[in-house]
Amino acid sequence: MSKPTKRSRAAAAVAAAGVLLLSAAASEARVTSITISSTTPAFSGRVFGDVGAYEQVRGTVSGELDPFSRHNAVITDIELAPRNANGKVAYKATFTLLKPVDMSRASRVLVYGVSNRGGRALGFGNLGGTATNAGDGFDQKPGHVYLASGWQGDLVFNPALPAETVDVPVLQGVTGPVFARFVTVPGNVNTQPLIDRPGDAVQKRVRTPASLDTTKAKLISIARENNVGVRTGVVEIPSGDWAFADCRSTPFPGTASSSQICLKNGFDPNLIYELVYTAKDPLVLGVGMAAMRDVVSFFRRAGAADGNPIAGKTDWVIGWGRSQSGRYTKNWILLGFNEDEDGRIVWDGAHPIIGGSFGQFNIRFAQPGFVANIFQPGAEGPIWWGDYNDKVRGRGVTGILQRCRATHTCPKIFDDFGGPEVWDGRGGVGIAGTGGSHDIPLPRNVRRYYNASTDHGGGDGGFAVQQPPQPGLVLAENPNPQTETRRALFIALTEWVTKGRKPPRSEHPRVSDGTLVAATAKAMRWPKIPGAPTPDNVINTLMDYDYGPDFRYNDQSGVMTNVVPPIKQIIPTPVSKVDEDGNEVAGLKSVLLQAPLGTYTSWNPVAAGPLKGNEMRLSAGYIPFAMTKAERIANKDPRRSIEERYGSQEGYDCVVRHVAKKEVGKRLLLQEDADRLIAQAAASHVLPSDPDNRIARHLCKKLDDDHHDGRGDDDDDDD
């Protein structure tokens, strides 16, 4: 490595050309070099109070991993990965840094946003914000620095894209079995891509067939498949009736292709199709997980001489991921990546959001972008935080935090999720284990916040009685929001990490208080709502798959040799109990849920087709209340009407004001958000105005007389 003076002169010369390239010290998390390709003003130079303006720094980092280090041994196929001249496994990743121009005004908190399928996670909770518009400036006003980088190895590495990607090794010549599923394919279509989620913005690498000979593969169609994997109408399609090909512009057998399949007579939208074939040249996907560890550790600890543009300005790091990246965050902690190669903690705080279970992040031939659909790995490892003996599956005592606890590198954690992460992501098993007989105690560094009766990530909010339908699903859109609660939680986590201030207590369904129950209408006490579906046989159950002897179940890692995997057993997956309205009784409740205008479900069945009645992936629903008592009686609806509940608009506004005040006192709602919601409710015209309405006057008086204290920061988690 060059001496500092030589490096400085060289850097100045390169910087004059618009690019900064520096070598990083070998001791700094194994990032070997950093290239800064651009530094540009952010948000059109907008100034955020005392913090000032922000700027965006883009570039790439190169690094290398010691395949023999215990910190990297967990990476699937690391021992097979090609090595450089140093005997190390190399990678290259993009990064984006959003920081105050004047770093002396920064908060000394680095917020790392885990990229979701390549998207840049450079902000947490700006209202009305976009990539170029900071909205209300929630993220920038405190002066935090935001960092994102590439980790998902099946995305094509391209630093020129406005996305985060990583270049990981390829195992040339290695082959293995894989499967692909094609569900709800539109009519009049004869060609389908082999990649998952083809509509995503960043191009993916294909699991390339080892041979285009269809006699060496198997394609079947399925007429019906229920929520426990039982199939009917299974038909094998003759090898001569399909091809690894593109038939969109050339008639069957089309143009040979290693990334598509063509069906001679076209795909039937009423059928499911499943293809099993041998793939070649897998990616070493786990290298992307180590690269993320190294990048964060570099920006946290490396010096200015090593090219770190925020050197010496970080005291704390908080990492967060949402949906796919929330699942990844839990898997990343499970595998011990919150300890860098020098044994130091990487994140001080972690906020996995709407994650549910795990995913496919360190598995040979995996597809990290998938949402753990049926037969795909997602909950094989321990999806619970505290240690638990998984007797049902025979996997011993496991827990997400075992590795970081052994090395004293566990972060403070907010596990923050909602309804679909239970109904689709098996979140109930994360609370009560595979046995389901008792609550698994939460470690003291973990808080669990369940957003009751919400959609995946929450709905759009507002105070409207009618909501738009969801194409292909039985129920309308669920508007119940999570945004306001999550903004308050982020501040609470930041204060816990930086000041040691205790956060609000965990709020979630529990076996111990009878609020975590079987996913049946009877156990949930689901009301009999005329014309509405019931939750029976809807849930995406936990299936105990046999992926073969080379799969490391407790690490959610390894090699799948059994595809499509046999189902060894079905494990009950519990959910939240509901009240007389069908709304969930346990967890954090938004202002809207506490001033309800209908039933907000955490599930929504498919309306038709081969998956009819099953839970639609990550969807939720809504059933409005009747407006008047007369309408309710005519409809034989057991739920009280809106008029019976609130009397008039004044009554509704009164409920919203009192609920908002209570949530502010519990530190689960910011005052600025409370004021906005109160004004929004008052302008909603849910009911006609009538200040003298008897129901409204009685309701307001009762609320004024109630003095229920919220739980403050002296309350500790008692799980």
C-alpha positions in Angstrom: 0.0 0.0 0.0 1.3 3.5 -0.9 2.4 5.9 1.8 -0.2 8.6 2.7 1.6 11.4 1.0 2.0 9.5 -2.3 -1.6 8.3 -2.0 -2.8 11.9 -1.5 -1.0 13.2 -4.5 -2.3 10.3 -6.7 -5.8 10.8 -5.4 -5.7 14.5 -6.2 -4.7 13.7 -9.8 -7.4 11.1 -10.2 -10.0 13.4 -8.5 -9.3 16.0 -11.1 -10.6 13.6 -13.7 -13.9 13.2 -11.7 -13.2 9.8 -10.2 -11.6 9.0 -6.8 -9.8 5.6 -6.5 -8.1 4.6 -3.3 -6.8 1.4 -1.7 -8.3 0.5 1.6 -6.3 -0.8 4.5 -6.3 -4.6 4.7 -7.5 -4.4 8.3 -10.6 -2.5 7.3 -13.3 -5.3 6.8 -11.4 -6.6 3.8 -12.6 -3.8 1.4 -9.5 -3.5 -0.7 -10.4 -0.4 -2.8 -13.1 2.2 -3.2 -13.9 4.2 -6.4 -16.1 7.3 -6.0 -17.6 7.9 -9.4 -19.8 11.0 -8.6 -20.7 13.5 -5.9 -23.9 15.5 -6.6 -26.2 17.8 -4.7 -29.3 16.0 -3.3 -32.9 17.2 -3.3 -32.0 20.2 -5.5 -29.8 21.7 -2.8 -32.6 21.9 -0.3 -31.5 23.0 3.2 -32.7 21.0 6.2 -32.5 23.4 9.1 -29.3 23.4 11.1 -28.1 20.3 9.2 -27.9 22.1 5.9 -27.9 20.5 2.5 -27.3 16.9 1.5 -25.2 15.4 -1.2 -25.2 12.0 -2.9 -22.0 10.0 -3.3 -21.9 7.1 -5.8 -19.3 4.5 -6.4 -18.0 1.0 -6.1 -16.0 -1.0 -3.6 -13.8 -4.0 -4.3 -13.1 -6.6 -1.6 -11.9 -10.1 -0.9 -12.8 -12.8 1.5 -10.6 -15.4 3.2 -12.3 -18.7 2.4 -10.7 -20.3 5.5 -11.9 -17.6 8.0 -14.6 -18.7 10.4 -16.4 -15.5 9.5 -16.9 -16.7 6.0 -17.2 -20.5 6.5 -21.0 -20.3 6.6 -21.1 -19.1 3.0 -22.5 -21.9 0.8 -19.9 -23.1 -1.8 -17.2 -20.7 -0.5 -14.7 -23.6 -0.7 -15.4 -24.0 -4.4 -15.3 -20.4 -5.4 -12.5 -19.2 -7.7 -9.7 -17.4 -5.9 -7.5 -14.4 -6.9 -3.7 -14.2 -6.8 -3.9 -13.7 -3.0 -5.8 -16.9 -2.5 -8.9 -14.9 -1.6 -12.5 -14.8 -3.1 -13.1 -11.4 -4.7 -16.3 -9.3 -5.1 -17.2 -5.9 -6.3 -20.3 -3.9 -5.2 -22.0 -0.6 -5.9 -22.8 1.8 -3.1 -24.7 5.1 -2.6 -24.1 7.4 0.3 -26.5 10.2 1.2 -24.9 12.6 3.7 -24.9 16.2 4.9 -22.5 18.3 2.9 -21.1 19.6 6.1 -20.4 16.5 8.1 -19.7 18.5 11.3 -23.5 18.9 11.4 -24.2 15.2 11.0 -25.8 13.2 13.9 -23.0 10.6 13.9 -25.7 7.9 13.1 -25.2 5.9 9.9 -28.5 4.3 8.7 -27.9 1.4 6.4 -30.9 0.5 4.2 -30.8 -3.0 2.8 -31.5 -2.9 -0.9 -34.7 -4.6 -2.0 -34.1 -6.3 -5.4 -31.6 -3.6 -6.3 -33.6 -0.6 -5.2 -31.8 2.1 -3.2 -33.0 2.2 0.4 -31.7 5.7 1.2 -34.5 6.9 3.4 -36.8 5.6 6.0 -39.9 7.6 6.6 -40.2 10.8 4.5 -43.9 11.6 3.9 -44.4 12.5 0.2 -40.7 11.7 -0.5 -39.1 10.4 -3.7 -35.6 9.8 -4.8 -35.4 13.5 -5.8 -37.9 15.0 -3.3 -37.4 14.7 0.5 -41.0 15.3 1.3 -41.4 16.4 4.9 -37.7 15.8 5.5 -38.2 13.3 8.3 -35.0 11.5 7.3 -32.8 14.5 6.8 -33.7 16.8 9.7 -31.9 14.8 12.3 -28.7 14.8 10.2 -28.3 11.1 9.8 -26.1 9.6 7.0 -27.8 7.0 4.7 -26.0 4.2 3.0 -27.1 1.4 0.6 -25.0 -1.1 -1.3 -25.4 -4.2 -3.5 -25.8 -7.6 -2.0 -28.1 -9.7 -4.2 -25.8 -11.7 -6.4 -28.3 -12.8 -9.1 -28.8 -9.2 -10.3 -26.6 -8.4 -13.2 -23.8 -6.2 -11.9 -24.0 -2.7 -13.5 -22.7 0.4 -11.8 -24.3 2.6 -14.4 -27.8 1.7 -13.2 -29.6 3.7 -10.5 -29.6 0.5 -8.5 -27.4 -1.5 -6.0 -25.8 -4.6 -7.4 -22.8 -6.9 -6.6 -20.5 -9.1 -8.7 -20.1 -12.5 -7.0 -18.2 -15.6 -8.2 -19.6 -18.2 -10.5 -19.0 -22.0 -10.1 -18.3 -23.0 -13.7 -19.2 -26.6 -14.5 -21.2 -27.2 -11.3 -24.7 -28.6 -12.0 -27.8 -29.4 -10.0 -31.6 -29.8 -10.0 -33.8 -26.8 -9.9 -37.5 -26.1 -10.4 -39.6 -23.2 -11.7 -43.3 -22.5 -11.4 -45.6 -20.6 -13.7 -48.8 -19.5 -12.0 -51.7 -17.4 -13.4 -50.0 -16.9 -16.8 -52.2 -14.7 -19.0 -54.1 -16.3 -21.8 -52.7 -16.3 -25.4 -49.2 -16.6 -24.1 -46.8 -19.3 -25.3 -43.4 -18.2 -23.9 -42.4 -17.6 -20.3 -39.0 -16.6 -18.8 -37.1 -18.8 -16.4 -36.1 -16.0 -14.1 -38.2 -15.1 -11.1 -40.2 -11.8 -11.1 -39.4 -10.9 -14.7 -41.0 -7.5 -14.2 -38.5 -6.3 -11.7 -36.4 -3.2 -12.7 -32.9 -4.8 -12.5 -32.1 -7.6 -14.9 -31.4 -11.0 -13.3 -29.0 -13.8 -14.1 -30.8 -17.0 -15.3 -30.4 -20.4 -13.8 -29.0 -21.7 -17.1 -30.2 -25.2 -18.2 -27.3 -27.6 -18.5 -29.0 -29.0 -21.6 -31.8 -27.7 -23.9 -32.9 -31.3 -24.5 -36.4 -31.4 -23.1 -36.2 -35.2 -22.6 -33.8 -34.4 -19.7 -36.4 -32.2 -18.0 -40.0 -32.5 -16.9 -42.9 -30.1 -17.3 -46.2 -30.8 -15.7 -49.5 -28.9 -15.4 -51.7 -28.8 -12.2 -55.4 -28.2 -12.2 -55.7 -27.4 -8.5 -53.4 -26.9 -5.5 -54.6 -26.2 -2.0 -52.9 -24.5 0.9 -51.3 -27.7 2.2 -49.8 -28.8 -1.1 -52.4 -31.3 -2.2 -52.7 -31.4 -5.9 -55.3 -32.6 -8.4 -55.3 -32.9 -12.1 -51.6 -33.4 -12.5 -50.6 -34.0 -16.2 -47.1 -34.5 -17.6 -46.6 -32.5 -20.8 -44.8 -34.6 -23.5 -41.3 -33.4 -24.1 -42.1 -32.8 -27.8 -44.8 -30.3 -26.9 -42.5 -27.7 -25.2 -39.0 -26.4 -25.7 -36.4 -24.3 -24.1 -37.1 -21.5 -26.6 -38.7 -18.2 -27.5 -41.8 -18.6 -29.6 -43.1 -15.0 -29.5 -42.0 -14.2 -33.0 -41.1 -17.6 -34.4 -43.6 -20.5 -34.4 -43.0 -23.5 -32.2 -40.4 -24.9 -31.6 -39.2 -21.3 -31.8 -35.7 -19.9 -31.4 -33.6 -21.9 -28.9 -33.1 -20.1 -25.6 -31.5 -20.9 -22.3 -33.6 -18.3 -20.5 -37.2 -19.1 -21.7 -39.6 -22.0 -22.3 -42.2 -22.2 -25.0 -45.4 -24.3 -24.8 -46.6 -25.5 -28.2 -50.3 -24.9 -27.5 -49.8 -22.0 -25.2 -50.2 -21.6 -21.5 -53.7 -22.1 -19.9 -54.4 -19.4 -17.3 -56.5 -21.9 -15.3 -53.5 -24.2 -14.8 -50.3 -24.1 -12.8 -47.1 -25.3 -14.6 -44.0 -26.7 -12.9 -40.7 -27.4 -14.6 -37.9 -29.5 -13.1 -34.5 -29.3 -15.0 -30.8 -29.5 -14.4 -29.1 -26.1 -14.2 -25.4 -25.2 -14.4 -22.9 -22.6 -13.2 -24.5 -21.4 -9.9 -23.6 -18.2 -8.2 -21.9 -18.1 -4.8 -24.8 -15.9 -3.5 -23.6 -15.8 0.2 -20.6 -13.7 -0.9 -23.1 -10.8 -1.3 -24.0 -11.2 2.4 -20.3 -10.9 3.4 -19.8 -8.0 1.0 -22.6 -6.1 2.7 -20.9 -6.7 6.1 -17.6 -5.4 4.8 -19.1 -2.3 3.1 -20.9 -1.2 6.3 -17.8 -1.9 8.4 -15.6 0.1 6.0 -17.8 3.2 6.1 -18.1 2.9 9.8 -14.5 2.5 10.7 -12.1 3.1 7.8 -10.0 6.3 7.8 -9.9 9.2 5.3 -6.6 8.0 4.0 -8.5 4.8 2.8 -11.0 6.9 0.8 -13.9 6.9 3.3 -15.9 10.1 2.7 -17.4 9.9 6.2 -14.3 8.9 8.1 -14.4 9.5 11.9 -18.1 10.7 11.8 -19.9 7.5 12.8 -20.6 6.4 16.3 -23.6 4.2 15.7 -25.0 2.2 12.8 -28.7 1.2 12.4 -29.6 -1.2 9.7 -33.1 -1.8 8.3 -34.7 -3.8 5.6 -38.3 -4.0 4.3 -40.1 -7.0 2.9 -37.6 -9.1 1.0 -34.7 -7.2 2.6 -36.4 -7.5 6.0 -36.3 -11.3 5.6 -32.7 -11.0 4.4 -31.8 -8.9 7.5 -33.0 -11.7 9.8 -31.1 -14.3 7.8 -28.0 -12.1 7.8 -28.0 -11.8 11.6 -28.7 -15.6 11.9 -25.5 -16.4 9.9 -23.3 -14.2 12.1 -22.6 -11.4 9.6 -23.1 -8.7 12.2 -19.6 -9.5 13.3 -16.9 -8.2 10.8 -13.7 -10.1 10.1 -11.9 -8.3 12.9 -14.5 -9.4 15.5 -16.3 -6.0 15.7 -20.0 -5.3 15.7 -21.4 -4.0 12.4 -24.9 -2.7 13.3 -25.8 -1.4 16.7 -29.5 -1.5 15.9 -31.5 -3.6 13.4 -35.1 -2.9 12.2 -36.3 -5.8 10.0 -39.7 -4.6 8.7 -42.5 -6.8 7.4 -40.1 -9.7 7.0 -42.0 -12.7 8.3 -39.7 -15.7 7.8 -36.4 -16.0 5.8 -35.8 -16.6 2.1 -33.2 -17.9 -0.4 -30.1 -15.9 0.2 -27.3 -18.5 0.8 -28.5 -21.5 -1.1 -27.0 -22.9 -4.3 -29.2 -22.0 -7.4 -31.4 -19.9 -5.2 -33.7 -17.1 -6.3 -33.3 -14.4 -3.7 -36.1 -12.3 -5.1 -38.8 -14.9 -4.4 -41.2 -14.7 -1.5 -40.9 -18.3 -0.3 -43.9 -19.6 -2.3 -45.0 -23.2 -1.9 -42.1 -25.8 -2.1 -39.5 -23.0 -1.9 -37.3 -22.5 1.1 -38.2 -19.8 3.5 -38.8 -21.0 7.1 -36.5 -24.0 7.4 -34.3 -22.2 9.9 -35.2 -20.8 13.3 -37.6 -17.8 12.6 -37.7 -17.0 16.3 -35.3 -14.7 18.2 -34.8 -16.6 21.5 -33.5 -20.1 21.8 -36.1 -22.8 21.3 -36.0 -26.6 21.0 -37.5 -27.4 17.6 -38.6 -30.9 18.6 -41.3 -31.1 16.0 -38.7 -31.0 13.2 -36.0 -32.7 15.2 -33.5 -29.8 14.8 -32.5 -29.2 18.4 -32.2 -25.9 20.2 -31.9 -23.0 17.7 -32.4 -19.2 17.6 -31.6 -16.3 15.3 -29.2 -14.8 17.8 -27.0 -17.8 18.7 -24.0 -16.7 16.6 -24.0 -13.0 17.5 -24.6 -13.8 21.2 -21.5 -16.0 21.3 -19.4 -13.1 19.9 -21.1 -10.3 21.7 -22.2 -8.7 18.5 -26.0 -8.8 18.7 -27.7 -5.5 17.8 -30.7 -4.0 19.5 -33.7 -5.2 17.4 -37.1 -4.0 16.5 -39.0 -6.9 14.7 -41.8 -4.9 13.0 -44.4 -6.7 10.9 -48.1 -7.0 10.1 -50.8 -9.4 9.1 -49.5 -11.0 5.9 -46.2 -11.8 7.6 -48.3 -14.1 9.8 -50.8 -15.4 7.2 -48.2 -15.8 4.5 -44.8 -15.5 6.2 -45.5 -17.9 9.1 -44.9 -15.2 11.7 -47.0 -17.0 14.3 -44.4 -19.8 14.3 -41.8 -17.1 15.1 -43.8 -16.3 18.2 -44.7 -19.7 19.5 -42.3 -22.1 17.7 -43.2 -25.2 15.8 -45.0 -26.7 18.8 -47.2 -23.7 19.3 -47.9 -24.5 22.9 -46.2 -21.5 24.5 -44.6 -18.1 23.8 -40.9 -18.2 23.1 -39.3 -15.6 25.5 -37.9 -12.6 23.7 -34.3 -11.7 24.5 -33.9 -8.4 26.2 -32.3 -6.8 23.1 -35.4 -7.5 21.0 -38.8 -5.8 20.8 -41.6 -7.3 18.7 -44.2 -5.0 17.2 -47.1 -6.5 15.4 -49.2 -4.1 13.3 -52.7 -5.5 13.8 -55.1 -6.0 10.9 -52.8 -4.5 8.2 -51.7 -5.3 4.6 -48.1 -6.0 3.7 -46.4 -2.7 4.7 -49.7 -1.2 5.6 -52.4 0.5 3.5 -52.7 4.1 2.2 -54.5 5.3 5.3 -57.2 8.0 5.1 -60.7 7.8 6.6 -62.9 6.6 3.7 -65.7 4.0 4.2 -65.5 2.6 0.7 -62.2 1.1 -0.7 -61.3 0.0 -4.3 -61.5 -3.7 -5.2 -58.4 -5.8 -5.7 -58.4 -7.6 -9.1 -58.4 -11.4 -8.7 -59.1 -11.3 -5.0 -62.3 -11.6 -3.0 -62.0 -8.6 -0.7 -61.4 -4.9 -1.3 -58.1 -3.1 -0.4 -57.2 -2.8 3.2 -56.3 0.9 3.9 -55.1 0.4 7.5 -51.7 2.1 7.6 -48.4 1.4 9.3 -46.5 4.5 8.2 -47.2 6.7 11.2 -46.4 4.0 13.7 -43.2 3.1 12.0 -41.9 6.7 12.0 -42.4 6.8 15.7 -40.7 3.4 16.1 -37.7 4.5 14.1 -37.1 7.4 16.5 -37.6 5.0 19.5 -35.0 2.6 18.1 -32.6 5.4 17.4 -32.9 6.7 21.0 -32.5 3.1 22.4 -29.3 2.7 20.4 -27.8 6.2 21.0 -29.1 7.2 24.4 -30.1 3.9 26.0 -33.7 5.1 26.4 -36.0 2.1 26.8 -38.4 1.7 23.9 -42.2 1.0 24.1 -43.0 -2.5 25.2 -43.5 -5.4 22.7 -47.0 -5.6 21.3 -48.1 -8.8 19.6 -50.4 -11.8 19.8 -49.5 -14.4 22.5 -50.4 -17.9 23.4 -50.2 -16.9 27.1 -53.1 -14.5 26.9 -55.2 -16.4 24.4 -54.7 -13.9 21.5 -52.5 -16.3 19.3 -54.8 -19.0 18.1 -55.4 -21.5 15.3 -56.1 -20.0 11.8 -59.7 -21.1 11.8 -62.9 -19.1 12.0 -63.9 -20.9 15.2 -60.7 -20.4 17.0 -60.4 -16.8 15.9 -64.0 -16.1 16.8 -64.6 -14.7 13.3 -68.0 -13.0 13.0 -70.6 -14.4 10.5 -70.6 -11.5 8.0 -73.1 -12.0 5.2 -71.5 -12.5 1.8 -68.0 -12.4 3.3 -65.4 -15.3 3.1 -64.1 -17.0 6.2 -60.4 -17.4 7.1 -60.7 -21.2 7.0 -58.1 -23.0 4.8 -56.7 -19.7 3.7 -53.3 -19.5 5.5 -50.0 -20.3 3.9 -49.1 -23.1 6.3 -45.6 -24.1 7.4 -44.5 -27.2 5.5 -41.6 -29.3 6.7 -39.8 -30.0 3.4 -37.1 -32.6 2.7 -34.5 -30.8 0.6 -32.0 -33.6 0.9 -28.9 -34.3 3.0 -26.8 -31.3 1.7 -29.3 -28.7 2.9 -28.3 -27.0 6.2 -31.8 -26.4 7.7 -30.8 -24.4 10.8 -28.7 -22.0 8.7 -31.3 -21.7 5.9 -28.4 -22.5 3.7 -26.8 -25.2 1.6 -27.7 -27.3 -1.5 -31.1 -28.6 -2.4 -30.9 -32.0 -4.0 -34.6 -32.9 -3.7 -36.7 -30.8 -6.0 -39.6 -30.5 -5.9 -39.2 -31.4 -2.2 -41.4 -34.0 -0.5 -43.6 -32.6 2.3 -42.8 -34.4 5.6 -45.5 -32.8 7.7 -47.7 -29.8 8.0 -47.0 -27.6 11.0 -49.9 -25.5 12.5 -49.4 -21.8 11.9 -51.2 -19.6 14.5 -52.7 -16.2 13.9 -54.2 -13.3 15.9 -57.6 -13.6 17.5 -60.3 -11.0 16.4 -63.0 -9.0 18.1 -66.7 -9.0 17.4 -66.0 -6.8 14.3 -63.4 -9.2 12.9 -60.5 -6.9 13.7 -57.4 -8.2 15.4 -57.2 -7.8 19.2 -53.5 -8.0 19.7 -50.6 -5.8 18.6 -50.1 -2.1 17.7 -53.3 -0.5 16.5 -53.4 2.5 14.2 -55.7 5.4 14.7 -57.9 4.1 11.9 -58.1 0.7 13.5 -59.1 2.2 16.8 -61.7 4.4 15.0 -62.8 1.6 12.6 -65.0 2.0 9.5 -65.1 -1.7 8.7 -63.3 -5.0 9.2 -59.6 -4.9 8.3 -58.4 -8.4 7.6 -54.8 -9.6 7.4 -55.7 -12.1 4.6 -57.5 -12.1 1.3 -58.4 -15.2 -0.7 -57.9 -15.7 -4.4 -61.2 -15.4 -6.2 -60.8 -18.0 -9.0 -58.4 -20.3 -10.8 -56.2 -23.1 -9.6 -55.4 -21.4 -6.3 -59.0 -20.4 -5.5 -59.6 -19.9 -1.8 -55.8 -19.8 -0.9 -54.2 -16.8 0.6 -53.0 -14.4 -2.1 -49.3 -13.7 -1.4 -48.9 -10.8 1.0 -52.4 -9.5 0.6 -55.1 -8.3 3.0 -58.7 -7.2 2.8 -61.5 -4.9 3.9 -65.2 -5.3 4.6 -67.0 -1.9 5.3 -69.5 -1.5 8.1 -73.1 -0.6 7.1 -73.6 3.2 7.3 -76.9 3.1 9.2 -78.7 0.8 11.7 -81.5 0.2 9.1 -78.9 -0.9 6.5 -77.2 -3.2 9.0 -80.5 -4.9 10.0 -81.5 -5.3 6.3 -78.1 -6.9 5.6 -78.3 -9.1 8.7 -74.8 -7.8 9.5 -73.8 -8.5 13.2 -71.4 -5.6 13.2 -72.7 -2.2 14.5 -73.1 0.4 11.8 -71.0 3.6 11.6 -73.9 5.7 12.6 -74.5 3.5 15.8 -70.9 3.8 16.7 -70.2 7.5 16.3 -73.5 9.2 15.9 -72.2 12.1 13.7 -69.0 13.5 12.3 -68.3 15.2 15.6 -68.5 11.8 17.4 -66.0 10.3 14.9 -63.6 13.3 15.2 -63.8 12.9 19.0 -62.7 9.3 18.9 -59.8 10.1 16.5 -58.6 13.0 18.7 -58.5 10.8 21.9 -56.9 7.8 20.2 -54.2 10.1 18.6 -53.4 11.7 22.0 -53.1 8.3 23.6 -50.7 7.0 21.0 -48.6 10.1 21.3 -48.3 9.4 25.0 -47.2 5.8 24.3 -44.5 7.1 21.9 -46.2 5.2 19.1 -47.2 8.3 17.2 -45.4 11.6 16.6 -47.3 14.8 17.4 -46.9 16.1 13.9 -48.5 12.9 12.5 -51.3 13.0 15.1 -52.1 16.6 14.1 -52.2 15.6 10.4 -54.5 12.6 11.1 -56.9 14.6 13.2 -57.2 17.2 10.5 -57.6 14.5 7.8 -60.4 12.7 9.8 -62.2 16.0 10.3 -62.2 16.6 6.5 -63.3 13.1 5.7 -67.1 13.6 6.1 -67.6 10.0 7.3 -71.0 11.0 8.7 -73.2 14.1 8.5 -72.3 16.9 10.9 -74.7 17.1 14.0 -73.1 18.7 17.1 -76.3 17.8 19.1 -76.3 14.1 18.2 -77.0 12.1 21.3 -74.7 9.3 20.5 -71.8 11.6 19.6 -72.3 13.8 22.7 -72.4 10.7 25.0 -69.3 9.2 23.3 -67.3 12.4 23.6 -68.2 12.8 27.3 -67.2 9.2 28.0 -63.8 9.7 26.3 -63.2 12.9 28.1 -63.9 11.2 31.4 -61.5 8.3 30.7 -57.9 8.7 31.9 -56.0 5.7 30.7 -52.3 6.4 30.8 -50.1 5.3 27.9 -47.0 3.2 28.7 -43.9 5.4 28.9 -40.2 4.7 28.6 -40.0 3.3 32.1 -41.9 0.2 30.9 -39.5 -2.6 30.1 -40.3 -5.6 27.9 -41.6 -8.4 30.1 -41.5 -11.2 27.5 
